[in-house]
Amino acid sequence: MKILVLQDRLRSGGTERQSVLLADAFAAAGHQALLLTFRPGGALGGPARAGRRALQPFDLGLDWFAPGLGGAAARFGPQAVLAMGRMANCYAGALQRRLPRAAVVATFRTGKPLPWLFRRSLLRARHVVANSQEAREVLLSRYGVPPERASFIYNPLVFAPLPDPAPARAAARAEFGAGPGTAVLLSVAMFRPEKGQRELIEAVAGLPGDLDWQLWLAGEGPELPGCRRLVEERRLGGRVRFAGYRPDPAPLYAGADVAVHASRSEALSNFLIEAQARGLPGVAMDAQGVRECLIGDLTGFVVPAGDREGFRAALVRLLREAPATRASRGAAAREFARQTFDPSRQVAAYLELIGRLI
């Protein structure tokens, strides 16, 4: 099959990682796959190579600008187009009209309000894939997508298993000065308002004084300076560590003990499923799809959005548990995530859907 994967830019977010993984997996399975971006470069862009192309000849800084998209898609002649990300999905409806014989598949993987063009694409594309069961229900109830044209396929795990976590754990903890008894709380996400890093900082600021903990915040983005100021204001400089952008955050997962998540805008949290696959129990504030990322009260706890007291109570419960109890939670988390979000399983689901549609 000829499959076109469409993304505006290969920045460091979870959707972009999914785009790269799926395009590469389709090619590895023997299909002719092209990952077409609007803008060149980005953290995941890397050097130019076969199977990737950018529409803008040089980076104009415009996520929405896709010069010559219809012509480029027509010349490739795809049997299927998979639109990934908000900007790409805004073009999915127009592409379906331009390429009536192709199966244009829109995707829905956000809790944010959708632009009008995105909403129109949901009704014009051949099919829509949500990345959680809850997100699929939103497609039906809020956006009017017919049930027969909506599926859900979970995000596949992106990161390969860490070969030997012990040295990585020791190195990561040494980098940030975490002692042997320090409980490390980890969040990996772009610093955007909806990702909730400020909420995490405010929540952990009220943890009991006798607990030995650190909060590691990995990522970059516009909210980072404000979060740094908040840490200073709350006098948490010895507790909160900013890890920056990590192309492969696997060592941070190895060094951490608990995954923490307070995003307000999700359809399925890549961070939570990756953390579960690394054996980290989680504490998360509720958002679309979050409850599908863990097994409640076994591999983690979900509290209502904005409930800082409930969040702290769940954290304290985890941090005061016996090491063997927390280890059993981690083992259950690892088994659940690696089975539920196995990449080969999710890639096969996409290929089966595309094959059926064409």
ChimeraX attribute file (.defattr): number of C-alpha atoms within 10 A of each C-alpha:
attribute: neighborCount
match mode: 1-to-1
recipient: residues
	/A:1	16
	/A:2	18
	/A:3	25
	/A:4	25
	/A:5	25
	/A:6	27
	/A:7	26
	/A:8	25
	/A:9	27
	/A:10	22
	/A:11	18
	/A:12	19
	/A:13	16
	/A:14	17
	/A:15	19
	/A:16	21
	/A:17	18
	/A:18	18
	/A:19	21
	/A:20	18
	/A:21	17
	/A:22	24
	/A:23	24
	/A:24	18
	/A:25	17
	/A:26	22
	/A:27	16
	/A:28	11
	/A:29	12
	/A:30	10
	/A:31	15
	/A:32	17
	/A:33	26
	/A:34	23
	/A:35	20
	/A:36	26
	/A:37	23
	/A:38	28
	/A:39	27
	/A:40	24
	/A:41	17
	/A:42	13
	/A:43	14
	/A:44	15
	/A:45	20
	/A:46	10
	/A:47	8
	/A:48	11
	/A:49	8
	/A:50	8
	/A:51	15
	/A:52	19
	/A:53	18
	/A:54	23
	/A:55	18
	/A:56	18
	/A:57	11
	/A:58	10
	/A:59	15
	/A:60	11
	/A:61	12
	/A:62	12
	/A:63	16
	/A:64	15
	/A:65	15
	/A:66	18
	/A:67	14
	/A:68	11
	/A:69	19
	/A:70	16
	/A:71	11
	/A:72	13
	/A:73	18
	/A:74	13
	/A:75	9
	/A:76	14
	/A:77	16
	/A:78	21
	/A:79	19
	/A:80	24
	/A:81	27
	/A:82	27
	/A:83	29
	/A:84	23
	/A:85	23
	/A:86	23
	/A:87	21
	/A:88	26
	/A:89	30
	/A:90	23
	/A:91	22
	/A:92	29
	/A:93	25
	/A:94	18
	/A:95	23
	/A:96	22
	/A:97	14
	/A:98	14
	/A:99	19
	/A:100	13
	/A:101	13
	/A:102	22
	/A:103	23
	/A:104	32
	/A:105	28
	/A:106	31
	/A:107	27
	/A:108	26
	/A:109	25
	/A:110	20
	/A:111	18
	/A:112	12
	/A:113	9
	/A:114	15
	/A:115	12
	/A:116	9
	/A:117	16
	/A:118	23
	/A:119	18
	/A:120	18
	/A:121	25
	/A:122	27
	/A:123	18
	/A:124	20
	/A:125	26
	/A:126	22
	/A:127	24
	/A:128	27
	/A:129	24
	/A:130	24
	/A:131	23
	/A:132	26
	/A:133	18
	/A:134	18
	/A:135	23
	/A:136	24
	/A:137	18
	/A:138	18
	/A:139	23
	/A:140	15
	/A:141	12
	/A:142	9
	/A:143	14
	/A:144	13
	/A:145	20
	/A:146	14
	/A:147	14
	/A:148	9
	/A:149	16
	/A:150	21
	/A:151	20
	/A:152	20
	/A:153	19
	/A:154	25
	/A:155	25
	/A:156	24
	/A:157	23
	/A:158	19
	/A:159	15
	/A:160	11
	/A:161	13
	/A:162	13
	/A:163	8
	/A:164	9
	/A:165	16
	/A:166	12
	/A:167	12
	/A:168	18
	/A:169	18
	/A:170	16
	/A:171	16
	/A:172	19
	/A:173	19
	/A:174	13
	/A:175	11
	/A:176	17
	/A:177	14
	/A:178	19
	/A:179	14
	/A:180	10
	/A:181	9
	/A:182	16
	/A:183	19
	/A:184	24
	/A:185	25
	/A:186	26
	/A:187	26
	/A:188	28
	/A:189	23
	/A:190	24
	/A:191	22
	/A:192	16
	/A:193	16
	/A:194	17
	/A:195	20
	/A:196	22
	/A:197	26
	/A:198	21
	/A:199	22
	/A:200	24
	/A:201	21
	/A:202	15
	/A:203	19
	/A:204	21
	/A:205	17
	/A:206	12
	/A:207	17
	/A:208	10
	/A:209	8
	/A:210	6
	/A:211	13
	/A:212	16
	/A:213	21
	/A:214	23
	/A:215	23
	/A:216	23
	/A:217	26
	/A:218	21
	/A:219	21
	/A:220	19
	/A:221	13
	/A:222	11
	/A:223	17
	/A:224	21
	/A:225	11
	/A:226	13
	/A:227	19
	/A:228	17
	/A:229	12
	/A:230	16
	/A:231	19
	/A:232	13
	/A:233	10
	/A:234	12
	/A:235	12
	/A:236	17
	/A:237	15
	/A:238	13
	/A:239	19
	/A:240	22
	/A:241	18
	/A:242	16
	/A:243	19
	/A:244	16
	/A:245	17
	/A:246	15
	/A:247	10
	/A:248	11
	/A:249	15
	/A:250	20
	/A:251	19
	/A:252	24
	/A:253	28
	/A:254	23
	/A:255	26
	/A:256	25
	/A:257	25
	/A:258	26
	/A:259	28
	/A:260	29
	/A:261	28
	/A:262	28
	/A:263	26
	/A:264	19
	/A:265	21
	/A:266	21
	/A:267	26
	/A:268	27
	/A:269	26
	/A:270	25
	/A:271	19
	/A:272	26
	/A:273	29
	/A:274	28
	/A:275	31
	/A:276	30
	/A:277	28
	/A:278	26
	/A:279	29
	/A:280	30
	/A:281	30
	/A:282	32
	/A:283	28
	/A:284	25
	/A:285	24
	/A:286	21
	/A:287	22
	/A:288	21
	/A:289	23
	/A:290	23
	/A:291	20
	/A:292	18
	/A:293	27
	/A:294	26
	/A:295	19
	/A:296	14
	/A:297	13
	/A:298	15
	/A:299	24
	/A:300	27
	/A:301	23
	/A:302	22
	/A:303	21
	/A:304	13
	/A:305	16
	/A:306	17
	/A:307	14
	/A:308	19
	/A:309	14
	/A:310	18
	/A:311	26
	/A:312	20
	/A:313	14
	/A:314	19
	/A:315	23
	/A:316	14
	/A:317	12
	/A:318	22
	/A:319	20
	/A:320	11
	/A:321	11
	/A:322	10
	/A:323	11
	/A:324	9
	/A:325	12
	/A:326	21
	/A:327	16
	/A:328	15
	/A:329	22
	/A:330	25
	/A:331	18
	/A:332	21
	/A:333	27
	/A:334	22
	/A:335	14
	/A:336	20
	/A:337	24
	/A:338	19
	/A:339	11
	/A:340	18
	/A:341	21
	/A:342	17
	/A:343	21
	/A:344	11
	/A:345	14
	/A:346	18
	/A:347	21
	/A:348	14
	/A:349	15
	/A:350	17
	/A:351	17
	/A:352	11
	/A:353	16
	/A:354	20
	/A:355	13
	/A:356	9
	/A:357	15
	/A:358	13
